[in-house]
């Protein structure tokens, strides 16, 4: 089979390959899923070089990216010399800059997963190649801020075990003073800059789910590198607190000089709740003076604890509970727990359930979004590596698609997914809504994208073709007002 596309300045084609969705959804689930039992589902966008080849029986899909401007695109599908299909698509090109949305988009980038999957040394040139390629992929889907492993992030790890060390800083203890070598961090920032990402997240200062322990931090002591802090270190240990006082001061100065304090985010620990509120509050208090004037954000699902979190990143299914307490969340996130009614990026969901996030955020006046799983290629709690081409559910621990949105392809190049494209379209929807708001006003925009007034994080679902009709109407409004 061959597909020809003419009329655009450049064309890239992809076979939409099937992947195994071992956990398409939980046993109890809302609507919006195309299957509810393990299945092979379309997700992987494998680049086509030459003729496209069907890899399975039944329908077969090809994804085509075209570069505008173009007035009319013609798509022709051939089976050898037999024309199977020819379709002409009229294209309206808007002579207006396509600005990115004003929101921040955080992605938790797992550098250790790349070294593990490709079986290369951490910070080897091969590792750096894989990092650089995936950072550019993150930027293509709208990421503006990336988790930056100044030390190995204490995330998604079973207590007592360590993930492979990915520490950008070279740290040496000289008497009572810590010295911070930043050559690798400089290179990391250079990669982010080249990709157009200008903001960073510093990894959490304390362990996940309770803030009870120190992250895994390796330090050269008396000429020998060792794990000076980690699971064996209580959060309030005086030696660790001394380290934090020096490390945080260094990082603030370092990022102030290079990207600005306003473009740097710190985290204490994830999701304080009744089981570990006391330890979270104590950990936060221990560094409050160090972080004065800094941006501090943490995920939160319980409004009763909002007073303890500087800036909550609220789970989308918890938004109604916050509103009930008089708070409209400015930052939102979703992950595996947000599987009922709200937008997400699971493989088995209808595409509109991923794309809808953009206009949902516009209506909710959100300023930021977080997702934990850009490229997590381990089983749940990092117990073992997985092959993401055969396991999309982190060993059955998560709904398929939650742990990653790109696949690690050959030659250290990422292979992107339909969900990657859909999220990028969600951010494009948001950007156009913001442009239109500046031209015709917010109420006029909402009249186009939410004519029934029911659009929300868990409501206002419409078929994909209706969504595209509304987007076309919004584009026309921008054209007419320009």
C-alpha positions in Angstrom: 0.0 0.0 0.0 1.2 3.5 -0.8 -0.2 6.8 0.3 0.6 10.0 -1.7 -0.1 13.5 -0.2 0.3 16.5 -2.4 -0.4 20.2 -1.9 1.6 20.8 1.3 5.2 22.1 1.6 6.2 19.0 3.6 4.6 15.7 4.6 5.3 13.1 7.3 3.4 9.9 7.5 3.0 7.4 10.3 1.5 3.9 10.5 -0.8 3.8 13.5 0.3 0.6 15.1 -1.5 -1.4 17.7 -0.2 -1.9 21.2 -1.4 -4.1 24.0 -3.7 -2.4 26.5 -3.5 -4.9 29.4 -5.5 -2.6 31.6 -7.8 -0.5 29.4 -9.8 0.7 32.4 -10.7 -0.5 35.9 -13.5 -3.0 36.3 -15.8 -0.2 37.4 -15.6 2.7 35.0 -17.5 5.6 33.5 -18.2 5.9 29.8 -15.7 7.3 27.3 -13.8 4.0 26.9 -13.8 2.2 23.6 -13.2 -1.2 25.3 -13.3 -2.5 28.8 -11.3 -5.7 28.4 -7.6 -6.3 27.4 -7.2 -5.6 23.7 -4.8 -4.4 21.0 -5.5 -0.8 20.4 -4.1 2.0 18.1 -1.6 4.3 19.7 1.9 4.1 18.3 2.8 6.4 15.4 5.6 4.6 13.6 7.2 6.7 10.9 6.7 5.5 7.3 9.6 5.4 5.0 8.5 4.3 1.6 5.3 2.2 1.3 3.0 1.7 4.3 2.5 -1.9 5.2 -0.5 -3.3 7.1 0.6 -5.0 10.3 -2.7 -6.5 11.3 -6.0 -7.7 9.8 -9.0 -5.4 9.6 -8.9 -1.7 9.4 -5.5 0.1 9.1 -4.9 3.7 9.8 -2.2 6.2 8.6 -1.6 9.5 10.4 -0.4 12.3 8.2 1.3 15.5 9.4 1.5 18.3 6.8 3.2 21.6 7.0 1.2 24.7 5.9 0.6 26.9 4.1 -1.5 24.9 1.6 -4.9 25.6 -0.1 -5.9 22.1 -1.0 -4.3 18.8 0.0 -4.9 15.6 -2.0 -4.6 12.2 -0.4 -4.4 9.2 -2.6 -4.2 5.6 -1.4 -2.8 2.9 -3.8 -2.5 -0.8 -3.7 0.2 -1.4 -6.2 -1.2 0.3 -9.4 -4.8 0.3 -8.2 -6.2 3.6 -6.7 -8.2 2.7 -3.6 -9.1 6.2 -2.5 -8.6 9.8 -3.4 -9.8 12.6 -1.2 -9.3 16.4 -1.6 -9.2 18.5 1.6 -9.6 22.3 1.4 -7.4 24.1 3.8 -7.8 27.6 5.1 -4.5 29.1 6.3 -4.7 31.9 8.8 -2.1 34.6 8.3 -1.6 35.0 12.0 1.1 33.9 14.4 0.2 30.7 16.2 1.1 31.6 19.8 1.5 29.0 22.5 -1.0 29.1 25.3 -0.1 31.1 28.3 -0.4 28.1 30.7 2.5 26.1 32.1 2.7 22.4 31.3 4.8 20.3 33.6 6.0 16.8 32.6 7.8 14.5 35.0 10.7 13.4 32.8 12.4 10.1 33.9 16.0 10.2 32.6 16.8 6.9 34.4 14.2 5.0 32.4 16.0 6.0 29.2 19.4 4.7 30.4 17.7 1.5 31.6 15.8 0.8 28.4 18.7 1.5 26.1 21.1 -0.3 28.4 23.6 2.6 28.3 25.6 4.3 31.1 23.9 7.2 32.8 25.2 10.5 31.3 27.0 8.7 28.5 26.8 10.3 25.1 24.1 7.7 24.1 22.1 8.7 27.2 22.4 12.4 26.4 21.2 11.7 22.8 18.1 9.9 24.1 17.4 12.7 26.6 17.8 15.4 24.0 15.5 13.7 21.5 12.8 13.1 24.1 13.0 16.7 25.5 12.3 17.9 22.0 9.4 15.6 21.8 8.1 16.9 25.1 8.3 20.4 23.7 6.3 19.4 20.6 3.4 18.4 22.7 3.3 21.7 24.6 5.6 21.1 27.6 6.9 24.4 29.1 8.5 23.0 32.3 10.5 19.8 32.8 11.4 17.9 36.0 15.2 18.4 36.2 17.1 15.7 38.2 19.5 17.9 40.2 19.3 14.8 42.4 17.5 11.5 41.7 13.8 12.3 42.0 12.2 10.5 45.0 9.2 9.5 42.9 7.2 6.3 42.2 9.7 4.2 44.2 9.0 1.5 46.7 10.2 2.5 50.1 13.6 1.0 50.8 14.7 0.6 47.2 16.5 3.0 44.9 16.0 3.9 41.3 19.1 4.2 39.2 21.1 7.3 40.1 20.4 10.3 37.8 22.0 13.2 39.6 23.0 16.1 37.5 24.9 17.8 40.3 28.4 16.7 41.3 28.4 17.2 45.1 31.4 17.2 47.3 31.6 17.6 51.1 34.5 19.8 52.0 34.6 19.9 55.8 31.2 21.3 56.7 30.7 22.9 53.3 29.1 21.4 50.2 30.5 22.1 46.8 28.2 21.8 43.8 29.6 21.0 40.3 27.1 21.9 37.6 28.6 20.9 34.3 25.9 18.3 33.6 23.2 20.7 34.8 24.5 23.3 32.4 24.2 20.8 29.5 20.7 19.9 30.6 19.6 23.5 30.6 21.2 23.9 27.1 19.1 21.1 25.8 15.9 22.5 27.3 16.7 25.9 25.8 17.3 24.5 22.3 13.9 22.7 22.6 12.2 26.0 23.7 11.6 24.9 27.3 12.6 27.7 29.6 11.3 26.5 33.0 12.4 23.7 35.4 11.0 21.8 38.3 13.5 20.9 41.1 12.8 17.4 42.4 10.9 17.0 45.6 12.9 17.9 48.7 11.5 14.9 50.6 10.2 11.5 49.7 6.7 10.9 48.1 3.7 9.9 50.2 4.5 11.4 53.5 7.7 13.5 53.3 9.3 11.2 55.9 12.7 10.6 54.3 15.5 12.3 52.3 15.9 11.7 48.5 18.7 9.6 47.3 21.7 11.9 47.2 25.2 10.9 46.3 28.1 12.9 47.7 31.9 12.6 47.5 33.2 12.4 51.1 36.9 12.0 51.7 37.5 11.3 48.0 34.9 8.5 47.8 31.4 8.9 46.4 28.6 7.4 48.5 24.9 7.7 49.1 25.1 10.2 52.0 21.3 10.7 52.2 18.4 8.4 51.3 15.8 6.1 52.8 18.0 5.7 55.8 17.8 9.5 56.5 14.8 11.0 58.4 13.5 14.2 56.8 14.4 16.3 59.8 17.8 14.8 60.3 20.1 17.7 61.2 22.8 16.7 58.7 20.3 16.5 55.9 18.7 19.8 56.9 22.2 21.3 56.8 22.6 19.9 53.3 19.3 21.3 52.2 20.2 24.8 53.5 23.2 24.8 51.3 21.8 23.0 48.3 18.6 25.1 48.0 20.6 28.3 48.4 22.9 27.2 45.5 20.0 26.2 43.3 18.1 29.4 43.8 21.3 31.4 42.9 22.1 29.1 40.0 18.6 29.3 38.4 18.2 33.0 39.3 21.2 33.7 37.1 20.2 31.5 34.2 16.4 31.3 33.8 15.0 33.4 36.6 13.4 32.5 39.9 10.0 32.9 38.4 10.8 30.1 36.0 11.9 27.7 38.8 9.5 25.5 40.8 10.2 23.6 44.0 8.2 20.8 45.5 8.0 19.5 49.1 6.2 16.2 48.7 3.1 14.8 46.9 -0.5 14.6 48.1 -0.6 15.3 51.9 -3.5 13.7 53.5 -4.7 12.5 56.9 -2.1 9.7 57.0 0.9 11.9 56.8 -0.2 15.5 57.2 2.0 16.0 60.3 5.2 14.9 58.5 4.4 17.0 55.5 3.8 20.1 57.6 7.0 19.5 59.6 9.0 19.0 56.4 7.5 22.1 54.9 8.3 24.2 58.0 11.9 23.0 58.0 12.5 24.6 54.6 10.1 27.5 54.7 12.8 30.0 55.3 15.0 28.6 52.5 12.2 28.9 49.9 10.9 32.4 50.8 10.1 34.1 47.5 10.2 30.9 45.5 7.4 29.1 43.7 6.4 26.0 45.6 3.8 23.7 44.2 2.5 20.3 45.3 -0.2 17.9 44.1 -3.3 17.8 46.3 -6.7 16.1 46.3 -8.0 17.1 49.7 -9.2 20.8 50.1 -9.1 20.5 53.9 -5.3 20.6 53.6 -5.0 23.4 51.1 -3.8 25.8 53.7 -0.7 23.7 54.1 0.3 23.8 50.4 1.7 27.0 49.0 0.1 26.4 45.5 -2.0 23.3 45.2 -2.0 21.3 41.9 -5.5 19.9 42.2 -6.6 16.5 40.8 -9.3 17.3 38.1 -11.8 15.0 39.8 -11.3 16.9 43.1 -12.1 20.3 41.6 -15.7 20.2 42.7 -14.6 19.6 46.3 -12.3 22.7 46.2 -15.1 24.8 44.7 -17.4 23.8 47.5 -14.8 25.3 49.8 -14.7 28.6 47.8 -11.5 27.8 45.9 -11.2 27.6 42.0 -8.0 25.7 41.4 -5.5 27.5 39.2 -3.3 24.4 38.7 -4.7 20.9 37.8 -3.4 17.5 37.1 -4.6 14.0 36.2 -3.1 10.6 36.5 -4.3 7.0 37.0 -6.7 7.9 39.8 -8.6 10.3 37.6 -10.3 7.6 35.6 -14.0 8.5 36.0 -15.7 11.1 33.8 -12.7 13.5 33.6 -10.2 14.0 30.7 -7.2 11.8 30.7 -4.8 10.2 28.2 -5.4 6.5 28.6 -5.0 4.5 25.4 -8.6 3.0 25.6 -10.3 6.4 25.9 -12.0 8.1 23.1 -9.7 10.8 21.6 -12.0 13.6 22.7 -11.3 12.6 26.3 -7.7 13.7 25.8 -8.2 16.7 23.6 -11.0 18.2 25.8 -8.5 19.4 28.5 -7.5 22.5 26.6 -10.9 24.2 26.6 -11.7 22.8 30.0 -8.7 24.7 31.3 -9.7 27.8 29.4 -13.2 27.8 31.0 -11.7 27.0 34.5 -9.1 29.8 34.0 -6.4 27.3 34.9 -2.8 28.6 34.6 -0.9 25.2 34.8 -1.2 21.5 34.2 1.0 18.6 35.5 1.3 15.0 34.5 3.7 12.5 36.1 4.3 10.1 33.3 6.0 11.4 30.2 8.4 8.4 29.9 8.1 6.0 32.8 9.3 2.6 31.6 9.3 0.7 34.9 6.7 -1.4 36.6 4.7 0.3 39.4 6.9 1.6 42.2 10.0 1.1 40.0 10.2 -2.5 41.0 11.6 -3.6 37.6 12.1 -2.4 34.0 9.3 -3.1 31.5 9.2 -3.1 27.7 6.8 -0.3 26.8 6.1 -1.9 23.4 4.6 -4.9 25.1 3.5 -3.4 28.5 1.6 -0.1 28.6 0.4 -0.5 32.2 3.6 -0.5 34.3 3.2 -4.2 35.0 -0.6 -4.0 35.5 -0.3 -1.3 38.1 -1.8 1.6 36.1 -4.4 2.0 33.4 -2.6 1.5 30.0 -1.2 4.8 28.7 -0.9 6.5 32.1 2.9 5.8 32.6 4.1 7.2 29.3 3.0 9.1 26.2 6.1 8.5 24.0 7.9 5.2 23.2 11.7 4.7 23.2 12.4 4.1 19.5 15.5 2.9 17.7 18.7 5.1 17.5 17.6 6.9 20.7 14.7 8.5 18.9 11.3 8.7 20.5 8.2 7.3 18.7 5.3 9.4 19.5 1.7 8.4 20.1 -1.8 9.5 19.0 -2.2 10.7 22.5 0.9 12.9 22.2 -0.7 14.5 19.2 -4.1 14.9 20.9 -2.6 16.6 23.9 -0.7 19.0 21.5 -4.1 19.7 19.9 -5.6 20.4 23.3 -3.0 23.0 23.9 -3.5 24.4 20.4 -7.3 24.6 21.2 -6.4 26.5 24.4 -4.1 28.9 22.5 -6.7 29.8 19.9 -9.3 30.4 22.6 -6.9 32.8 24.3 -6.2 34.6 21.0 -9.9 34.8 20.3 -10.5 36.1 23.8 -8.2 39.0 23.1 -10.1 39.8 19.9 -13.8 39.2 20.7 -14.0 38.8 24.4 -14.3 35.8 26.8 -18.1 35.5 26.6 -18.1 35.3 22.8 -15.4 32.6 23.0 -17.5 30.6 25.5 -20.6 31.0 23.3 -18.6 29.2 20.5 -16.8 26.4 22.5 -19.5 25.9 25.2 -22.9 26.9 23.7 -24.8 24.7 26.2 -22.9 26.1 29.2 -22.0 22.7 30.6 -18.3 22.3 29.7 -16.3 21.4 32.8 -13.6 19.0 33.8 -16.1 16.2 34.2 -19.0 17.4 31.9 -19.9 18.7 28.5 -18.7 15.7 26.5 -19.6 15.8 22.8 -18.5 13.7 19.8 -15.3 14.5 18.2 -16.8 15.8 15.0 -18.8 18.4 17.0 -15.6 19.4 18.7 -13.9 20.0 15.3 -17.0 22.0 14.2 -16.6 24.3 17.2 -12.9 24.6 16.6 -13.6 25.7 13.0 -16.1 28.3 14.2 -13.5 29.6 16.7 -10.9 29.8 13.9 -13.3 31.7 11.7 -14.0 34.1 14.6 -10.3 34.8 14.8 -10.0 35.3 11.1 -13.0 37.7 10.9 -11.8 39.7 13.9 -8.2 40.0 12.7 
